[in-house]
Amino acid sequence: METLNDGALHIAEEAHHIMNNHSIMIYPIDIETLFETNKWINAYECYFKNMLGLKCELQSIDAFNFIQQLDLNNNS
């Protein structure tokens, strides 16, 4: 959440809601078995900044795509 403070503070509440939904969807999987913690953080930072049209240097396209897929599954 701290990384969103750079230009995207106004979506912090929505980000919290989305991340909570995602954590419920993948429970009981240990997320660190999927991607390293720093890749999760960066992927979520880029995911939310992308929603706002802000640039972000993505470190793991796989983590980013996984997050996007969670949203697709949640919205279907």
C-alpha positions as CSV (number, residue, x, y, z in Angstrom):
1,M,0.0,0.0,0.0
2,E,2.9,2.4,0.7
3,T,4.1,2.2,-2.8
4,L,0.8,3.6,-4.0
5,N,1.3,6.9,-2.2
6,D,3.3,8.2,-5.2
7,G,0.5,9.6,-7.3
8,A,-2.2,7.1,-6.5
9,L,-3.3,7.7,-2.9
10,H,-6.9,8.2,-3.8
11,I,-7.3,4.6,-4.8
12,A,-5.9,3.2,-1.6
13,E,-9.3,2.1,-0.3
14,E,-10.2,0.4,-3.6
15,A,-6.8,-1.2,-3.7
16,H,-7.3,-2.6,-0.2
17,H,-10.7,-4.0,-1.2
18,I,-9.3,-5.7,-4.4
19,M,-6.4,-7.2,-2.6
20,N,-8.7,-8.5,0.1
21,N,-10.8,-10.2,-2.5
22,H,-7.8,-11.6,-4.2
23,S,-6.5,-13.1,-0.9
24,I,-9.8,-14.7,-0.3
25,M,-9.8,-16.2,-3.8
26,I,-6.4,-17.9,-3.5
27,Y,-6.7,-19.0,0.1
28,P,-5.2,-21.3,1.4
29,I,-2.3,-21.0,-1.1
30,D,1.0,-19.6,0.4
31,I,1.5,-16.8,-2.1
32,E,5.3,-17.0,-1.7
33,T,5.2,-20.4,-3.4
34,L,3.9,-18.6,-6.5
35,F,6.1,-15.5,-6.6
36,E,8.6,-13.8,-4.4
37,T,7.3,-11.1,-2.1
38,N,9.0,-8.3,-3.9
39,K,7.5,-9.5,-7.2
40,W,4.0,-9.5,-5.6
41,I,4.5,-5.9,-4.3
42,N,5.8,-4.7,-7.6
43,A,3.0,-6.4,-9.6
44,Y,0.3,-4.9,-7.4
45,E,1.9,-1.5,-7.6
46,C,2.0,-1.7,-11.4
47,Y,-1.5,-3.1,-11.5
48,F,-3.0,-0.2,-9.6
49,K,-0.8,2.4,-11.3
50,N,-1.9,1.0,-14.6
51,M,-5.5,1.6,-13.7
52,L,-4.6,5.2,-13.3
53,G,-2.5,5.5,-16.5
54,L,0.7,5.9,-14.5
55,K,3.9,4.4,-15.5
56,C,5.5,1.6,-13.5
57,E,8.6,-0.6,-14.1
58,L,7.2,-4.1,-14.0
59,Q,9.5,-6.8,-12.6
60,S,7.4,-9.9,-13.2
61,I,4.9,-10.1,-16.0
62,D,3.9,-13.5,-14.7
63,A,2.8,-12.1,-11.3
64,F,1.1,-9.2,-13.0
65,N,-0.8,-11.5,-15.4
66,F,-1.8,-13.7,-12.4
67,I,-3.3,-10.7,-10.7
68,Q,-5.2,-9.7,-13.8
69,Q,-6.5,-13.3,-14.1
70,L,-7.8,-13.1,-10.5
71,D,-9.9,-10.0,-11.5
72,L,-11.2,-11.7,-14.6
73,N,-12.2,-14.8,-12.6
74,N,-13.8,-12.5,-9.9
75,N,-15.8,-10.6,-12.5
76,S,-17.2,-13.6,-14.4
